[in-house]
Amino acid sequence: MVVIVRPGYEIISFGIILVLATRLFPAVARLLSKVLSKTEKTPTVVIYGTLTMAILSSIPAAVVWVTPNLYQFGLILIISICGTCSQLSMVHAYKLGDMGAVEPFHFVRLIWAALFGFILFGEIPSLWVWIGATMIIIAVSYLAHGEAKKRDPLVEQPGATSN
């Protein structure tokens, strides 16, 4: 993220500070989802998250609220359905697998974001965005590979003794 933002080269605006600060919230949400998925059913965990976000976002939303028209309401409904399916899938994945194996799939969205940005808005990501994204993907893939090797009984662990 630091490579993409390039502090010292770019002016760190309030918006960039907010982006960096808000990376904490999804991380906490994922950790809570993993912990709760051990004891709660997947839909229950998703409902907890949805209610928490509805309560936390209602205050800032009230400040700028504009009632959506029918078309916008339809788009909101589609986004809600897709988001709910996404959350159900991720919480179920956390329940079934290790977070080290599941988390790398979140970074596929970097590719999709770049693709949609190009197709819909004609945005061409800078070289620094590609370098930063590549570093993130390589690091996360390396961590996931390490986690997979730890869990594979066929791979001999360093320091392990064989009988």
BELQUIDA-V827863 format. One record per run of one state. SS is the DSSP state (H for helix, E for strand, L for the rest). FROM is the first residue (numbers start at 1). LEN is the number of residues. If there is no record, write none. Layout:
BEGIN
ss->[SS/SS]
from->[FROM/FROM]
len->[LEN/LEN]
END
This chain:
BEGIN
ss->[L/H/L/E/L/E/L/H/L/H/L/H/L/H/L/H/L]
from->[1/2/6/7/8/10/11/14/38/42/65/70/97/99/122/127/152]
len->[1/4/1/1/2/1/3/24/4/23/5/27/2/23/5/25/12]
END
